[in-house]
Amino acid sequence: AAKPMPASNIWVVSGARTDTGKPLLANDPHLAFGAPILWYLAEIEAPDLTLSGATVPGVPFHIVAHNRRIAWGITATQADTIDLFVEKPVGTNAYKTPDGSKPFQSRDEVIRVKNAADLPITIRESRHGPIISDLVAKQAAGPGEVVAFASTLLAEGDLGMQALRRLNLATDWNGFIAALKDLQAPVLNLGYADAVGNIGFYTAGQIPIRKSGNGMAPARGWTGEGDWTGWVPFAKLPQSYNPRSGMLINANNKVTGDKYPYLITATWQDGYRAQRIRDLLEGRKPLSLADMSAIQGDALSIQAVELKDLLTGIDFKFQSSRDAAHLVAEWNGRADRDRPEPLIYAAWLHRLNRAIFADELKEHFDTMATPRAQALVDVLTRRRHWCDDVSTPEPESCEDRIEHSLDLAIKELSEAWGPDTGKWSWGAAHRANFASPILGRVPGLRRFANQEIASDGDDYTVSRGTYRPDAKGTSFPQIHGPGLRAVFDLGNLANSRFVIATGQSGHPLSRHYADMMEAWRDNRLIWPGKGGGTAVLTLEHGK
């Protein structure tokens, strides 16, 4: 199945909306789960500098933090900064360009293989990037063609670390923007607030301008038609400073208006999470730090509320399906771990998605294996011909597919969790899974290294609980979500609070390996804690 994309939530509210009269900023980046979790919480006290927040081991600067003057957080813009180019080789060492043939650049590499012979490999590059079709993406090229990979991540002169350093030292909006000018890849949305009372938002990073096309399909490299001709000017990137509304929200939704002159991406995520955040912010005033934290833990799925009404208005044949459909129809849409309705709904949707798309897509169905709300709504309301199974002679209606999918879901859920739906729970099937990539595979250490816990949410809730169903579609382990939650109080930055999904230690036998997991699950921002328990490392010059 397709891997979940990096995501995240961020919102900033001005002092006009808070109980302190100063801004509040909330951020929870969403990435793949692992044990230990990617993030590490740290405070740094130095002459003329205080930093508090989250970094990643190996990165020498804070990524989501405050420095007593400003606070910032991030989400993924999901800009399209990768293209494939089909090249036409000329002989064995050159390829066609709009200006004639040009030699490939090449270098030899050796891959060391444990307990086996070394594997020599020659890397070729065209003007667009490395040739990857010798290993992958062969289907994108025709006979006698190869595929080159273009990405802003491969461009020279990346000053990303410098951008982070300058961001850590920035003291106002102008310093914040100056730091972002150095950011190349990935493209990020950054939320900003300062102790003076200002709030802001900026999309930063290199976004290519294409000669033609939108990057969705491989371009013919020998024509120059899809070539990158430059970058979206930094000053023209999406941005906002002290908006009249007094709030700025991004949950990977579209960051541009319809008249924006540059292409950032041809596809944007559904705006369900952003809409839910907006609804909750507009419904509460004045907002407190506790309110911001509570919104981060919200598990109401607007997607489920919208889609379930298209599924339940049917006269189901079997009593078990009628009972299950009634539960879903009366459900409030909250993906709470102690309820059966989210489990029934997820299993139903999983089978319906397969029933609708697998017959047409065949071996390509993997790319649609994760249900997409808008695609299903589109089929059930406007493109109902997709409901017909093209592999059978008799036509099927959408109602046929909906009923059969629920019948099958209830049958298999009963086999997995017992016949009493009242004893089913989303949390039993939807457990946040934190696996250690190395120790988690070692017998004897596995039970210490791998961690899991029942969790709320689905892919569309603010508290994002992205899952990958098992083969039977009766278990939905969470593999992706908010491994870090942070709320910054610009009225008193020392009152800012954080939590990470596992713990601060990477040692499975340490008491700090997974000691934050329950607090994370329950959305309690417990760091920095009061009293003892904090490790302090003091660096002294010359010692």
FENUR-V713011 format. One record per helix or strand of 2 or more residues. SS is the DSSP state (H for helix, E for strand). FROM is the first residue (numbers start at 1). TO is the last residue. If there is no record, write none. Layout:
BEGIN
[[SS;FROM;TO] [SS;FROM;TO]]
END
This chain:
BEGIN
[[E;7;13] [H;15;17] [E;24;32] [E;39;46] [E;49;56] [E;64;66] [E;70;76] [E;82;90] [E;94;97] [E;100;103] [E;105;111] [E;119;125] [E;130;131] [H;138;140] [E;145;151] [H;152;154] [H;160;169] [H;173;180] [E;188;194] [E;199;204] [E;208;210] [E;219;220] [E;228;231] [H;234;236] [E;239;241] [E;247;250] [H;272;282] [H;289;296] [H;302;308] [H;319;330] [H;341;368] [H;373;381] [H;384;387] [H;398;417] [H;421;423] [H;426;429] [E;431;434] [H;439;441] [H;446;449] [E;451;454] [E;465;469] [E;476;482] [E;484;489] [H;493;495] [E;497;500] [H;517;521]]
END
